[in-house]
Amino acid sequence: MNDQQAFTKLVEALSPWRPQLVFVGGWAYRLYRLHPNAQALPYQPVATLDADVAFSERERLDGSIKARLIEAGFEQQLTGNHQPPVSKYSLSEDGPAGFYAEFLTPLTGSGLTRDGVPIATLRMAGITAQRLRYLELLLRLPWRVTLGVSWGAGSPQELRIPNPVSFIVQKLLIHDGRPRAKQAHDLLYIHDTLELFAEKLDDLAVLWRNDLRETLHAKWLDDLPRTRERVFGNLTDALRDAAQIPQDRELDPERMRAMCFAALREMLA
């Protein structure tokens, strides 16, 4: 079983809840290739093994996601010191090494109880989701893609992923709090996503201007131009690291920087 087939197995197991879930992170970056607005690119997306599945705390997730995953051949692992601990799910038998799924939900407000204890996780439908800041951006106006036979699906499987504007904006807003290695991957994701939808940049700008910008907190809107300038205004070590990640192409970090800076200035005007 390869990583695409393992991911499809996860998607099929989650079928009762898919209308309420959004598949985010590195798999969303890969799944953008399936969208009709994506243009063909002469390189492959960078692989990722961890599958991040997001949902809003306001969603009503009936039944047991945990039981469904275990029935499909996944094993639960509890990690972290939070109460309840974060749950991750990996395939128990023939799945690719390192593949696992975890669940995420937005962290809102102060993130603390009245006693100052972090509110780090949420238990729902038998699983525990990690709360993350800025995650609600990825749940707004999601796009839909369909997994087909080439992904190992027995029948077409429709799922939701973040729209590219929300995906990119969230990557910018979390940038400063990320470890350097993850910063580099995020910058590559931004670059490749902008290339993938370069022919639809005007449409993405309209999506930002008419539907998404007004939903951001005022502080996030204030931070966004400064973050864009800090991340792509000058060549940095994080950009150099990002250019070294792909194995099937040569990326010039300065050209990568300049393209992202110009495209983001147009898209987020």
C-alpha positions as CSV (number, residue, x, y, z in Angstrom):
1,M,0.0,0.0,0.0
2,N,1.4,3.4,-1.0
3,D,0.8,6.7,0.7
4,Q,-2.0,7.7,-1.6
5,Q,-3.8,4.4,-1.0
6,A,-3.4,4.8,2.7
7,F,-4.8,8.3,2.5
8,T,-7.8,7.1,0.5
9,K,-8.4,4.4,3.1
10,L,-8.6,7.2,5.7
11,V,-11.0,9.2,3.5
12,E,-13.2,6.2,3.0
13,A,-13.3,5.4,6.7
14,L,-14.3,9.0,7.5
15,S,-17.1,9.0,4.9
16,P,-20.0,9.5,7.4
17,W,-18.4,12.8,8.6
18,R,-16.7,14.1,5.5
19,P,-19.3,16.9,4.9
20,Q,-18.1,18.3,8.3
21,L,-14.4,17.7,7.9
22,V,-11.7,19.6,6.0
23,F,-8.4,17.9,5.1
24,V,-5.7,20.4,5.7
25,G,-1.8,20.6,5.8
26,G,0.5,18.9,3.4
27,W,-2.2,16.6,2.0
28,A,-4.3,19.7,1.0
29,Y,-1.2,20.9,-0.8
30,R,-1.1,17.6,-2.8
31,L,-4.8,17.5,-3.4
32,Y,-4.9,20.9,-5.1
33,R,-3.6,19.1,-8.2
34,L,-7.0,17.5,-8.5
35,H,-9.0,20.7,-8.6
36,P,-10.2,21.8,-12.1
37,N,-8.7,25.3,-11.6
38,A,-5.2,23.8,-11.2
39,Q,-2.8,24.0,-14.1
40,A,-0.5,21.1,-15.0
41,L,3.0,21.5,-13.5
42,P,6.2,19.7,-14.7
43,Y,7.0,18.5,-11.2
44,Q,5.5,16.4,-8.5
45,P,4.3,17.8,-5.1
46,V,6.5,17.1,-2.2
47,A,5.2,14.1,-0.3
48,T,3.9,14.2,3.3
49,L,2.8,11.3,5.5
50,D,0.9,13.0,8.3
51,A,-2.8,13.6,7.4
52,D,-4.4,16.6,9.3
53,V,-8.2,16.5,9.5
54,A,-9.8,19.7,10.8
55,F,-13.3,20.4,12.1
56,S,-15.1,23.2,13.9
57,E,-16.1,22.7,17.5
58,R,-19.6,23.8,16.5
59,E,-20.0,20.8,14.3
60,R,-22.1,17.9,15.5
61,L,-20.1,14.8,14.9
62,D,-22.4,11.9,15.8
63,G,-21.2,8.4,16.3
64,S,-17.7,7.3,17.0
65,I,-14.9,8.3,14.5
66,K,-12.5,6.3,16.7
67,A,-14.5,3.0,16.3
68,R,-14.8,3.6,12.6
69,L,-11.0,4.1,12.2
70,I,-10.2,1.0,14.3
71,E,-12.6,-1.1,12.2
72,A,-10.8,0.1,9.1
73,G,-7.5,-1.1,10.4
74,F,-6.1,2.0,12.1
75,E,-4.5,1.9,15.6
76,Q,-4.9,4.7,18.1
77,Q,-1.8,6.3,19.8
78,L,-2.2,8.9,22.5
79,T,0.5,11.6,22.7
80,G,1.3,14.6,24.8
81,N,0.7,15.6,28.3
82,H,-2.6,17.4,27.7
83,Q,-5.9,16.2,29.2
84,P,-7.4,14.7,27.2
85,P,-4.2,13.6,25.2
86,V,-4.0,14.1,21.5
87,S,-5.0,10.9,19.5
88,K,-3.2,9.9,16.3
89,Y,-4.2,7.0,14.1
90,S,-1.8,4.9,12.0
91,L,-2.4,1.8,9.9
92,S,-1.7,-1.3,11.8
93,E,-0.6,-3.7,9.1
94,D,0.4,-2.9,5.5
95,G,0.3,0.9,5.6
96,P,3.3,2.9,4.6
97,A,5.8,3.6,7.5
98,G,5.2,6.9,9.1
99,F,1.6,7.5,7.8
100,Y,-0.8,8.7,10.4
101,A,-3.9,10.9,10.8
102,E,-4.6,13.4,13.5
103,F,-7.4,15.8,14.2
104,L,-7.3,19.6,14.6
105,T,-9.8,22.2,15.7
106,P,-9.5,26.0,16.1
107,L,-8.1,27.6,19.3
108,T,-10.1,30.7,20.0
109,G,-10.1,33.3,22.8
110,S,-7.3,33.2,25.3
111,G,-6.8,29.5,25.1
112,L,-6.9,29.3,28.9
113,T,-9.4,28.3,31.6
114,R,-10.2,30.8,34.4
115,D,-7.5,29.0,36.4
116,G,-4.9,29.6,33.7
117,V,-4.8,26.0,32.4
118,P,-4.3,25.7,28.7
119,I,-7.3,24.5,26.7
120,A,-5.2,22.5,24.3
121,T,-7.5,19.7,23.1
122,L,-11.1,18.8,22.4
123,R,-12.7,15.4,22.7
124,M,-15.5,14.6,20.3
125,A,-16.8,11.5,18.5
126,G,-14.3,9.3,20.3
127,I,-11.2,11.2,19.1
128,T,-9.2,14.0,20.6
129,A,-8.4,17.0,18.4
130,Q,-5.5,19.4,19.1
131,R,-6.6,23.1,19.2
132,L,-4.5,25.4,17.0
133,R,-4.5,29.2,16.5
134,Y,-5.6,30.5,13.1
135,L,-7.0,27.1,12.1
136,E,-10.5,28.6,11.6
137,L,-9.2,30.2,8.4
138,L,-8.9,26.8,6.8
139,L,-12.5,26.0,7.5
140,R,-13.9,29.1,5.6
141,L,-15.3,28.5,2.1
142,P,-13.5,25.2,1.5
143,W,-13.1,23.7,-2.0
144,R,-14.0,20.2,-3.0
145,V,-11.9,17.6,-4.9
146,T,-12.6,14.0,-5.8
147,L,-10.3,11.0,-5.3
148,G,-10.6,8.5,-8.2
149,V,-9.3,5.1,-9.2
150,S,-5.7,6.3,-9.5
151,W,-5.8,7.0,-5.7
152,G,-7.1,3.5,-5.0
153,A,-10.7,4.5,-4.4
154,G,-13.3,1.9,-5.1
155,S,-15.7,4.6,-6.0
156,P,-15.3,8.4,-6.3
157,Q,-14.6,10.0,-3.0
158,E,-15.4,13.7,-2.6
159,L,-13.7,15.6,0.2
160,R,-13.2,19.2,1.3
161,I,-9.9,21.1,1.4
162,P,-9.1,24.7,2.2
163,N,-9.4,27.2,-0.6
164,P,-5.9,28.3,-1.6
165,V,-6.2,31.8,-0.3
166,S,-7.0,30.6,3.2
167,F,-4.3,28.0,3.0
168,I,-1.6,30.6,2.1
169,V,-2.8,33.3,4.5
170,Q,-2.8,30.8,7.4
171,K,0.7,29.7,6.5
172,L,1.8,33.3,6.6
173,L,0.2,34.0,10.0
174,I,1.7,30.9,11.7
175,H,5.1,31.4,10.2
176,D,6.9,33.0,13.1
177,G,5.8,30.4,15.6
178,R,7.0,27.4,13.5
179,P,10.3,25.5,13.8
180,R,12.7,26.4,11.0
181,A,12.3,23.0,9.2
182,K,8.5,23.5,9.1
183,Q,8.9,27.1,8.0
184,A,10.8,25.9,4.9
185,H,8.1,23.4,4.0
186,D,5.4,26.0,4.4
187,L,7.3,28.4,2.1
188,L,7.6,25.7,-0.5
189,Y,3.8,25.0,-0.2
190,I,3.1,28.7,-0.7
191,H,5.3,28.9,-3.8
192,D,4.0,25.7,-5.4
193,T,0.3,26.6,-4.7
194,L,0.8,30.1,-6.2
195,E,2.3,28.4,-9.3
196,L,-0.5,25.8,-9.5
197,F,-3.2,28.5,-9.6
198,A,-1.2,31.3,-11.4
199,E,-3.7,31.4,-14.2
200,K,-6.5,32.0,-11.6
201,L,-4.7,34.6,-9.5
202,D,-7.3,37.3,-10.4
203,D,-10.1,34.9,-9.2
204,L,-8.2,34.3,-6.0
205,A,-7.8,38.0,-5.4
206,V,-11.6,38.4,-5.8
207,L,-12.2,35.6,-3.3
208,W,-9.9,37.4,-0.8
209,R,-11.3,40.8,-1.4
210,N,-15.0,39.9,-1.4
211,D,-15.3,36.9,0.9
212,L,-12.3,36.3,3.1
213,R,-10.6,39.5,4.1
214,E,-13.6,40.8,6.2
215,T,-13.7,37.5,8.2
216,L,-10.2,38.0,9.6
217,H,-9.6,39.6,13.0
218,A,-8.3,43.1,12.8
219,K,-5.0,42.2,14.3
220,W,-4.5,39.4,11.8
221,L,-5.2,41.9,9.0
222,D,-2.7,44.3,10.4
223,D,-0.1,41.6,10.8
224,L,-0.5,40.1,7.3
225,P,1.3,42.8,5.2
226,R,4.2,43.0,7.7
227,T,4.5,39.2,7.7
228,R,4.5,39.0,3.9
229,E,7.2,41.7,3.8
230,R,9.3,39.9,6.4
231,V,9.0,36.5,4.9
232,F,9.3,37.3,1.2
233,G,10.7,40.9,1.2
234,N,14.3,39.7,1.4
235,L,16.1,36.4,0.8
236,T,16.3,34.4,4.0
237,D,17.8,31.1,5.2
238,A,14.2,29.7,5.4
239,L,13.8,30.4,1.7
240,R,17.2,28.9,0.9
241,D,16.1,25.8,2.9
242,A,12.8,25.7,1.0
243,A,14.5,25.7,-2.3
244,Q,16.6,22.6,-1.3
245,I,13.6,20.4,-0.4
246,P,12.4,19.2,-3.9
247,Q,14.4,16.4,-5.4
248,D,12.9,16.5,-8.9
249,R,13.7,20.2,-9.8
250,E,16.1,23.0,-9.1
251,L,14.7,26.0,-7.5
252,D,16.5,29.4,-7.3
253,P,15.6,30.8,-3.9
254,E,15.8,34.4,-5.1
255,R,13.4,33.8,-8.0
256,M,11.2,31.8,-5.7
257,R,11.1,34.8,-3.3
258,A,10.4,37.4,-6.0
259,M,7.6,35.4,-7.5
260,C,5.9,34.8,-4.2
261,F,6.3,38.4,-3.2
262,A,4.7,39.7,-6.4
263,A,1.9,37.2,-6.5
264,L,1.0,37.8,-2.9
265,R,1.0,41.5,-3.4
266,E,-1.5,41.0,-6.2
267,M,-3.7,38.4,-4.6
268,L,-3.9,40.1,-1.2
269,A,-4.3,43.7,-2.4
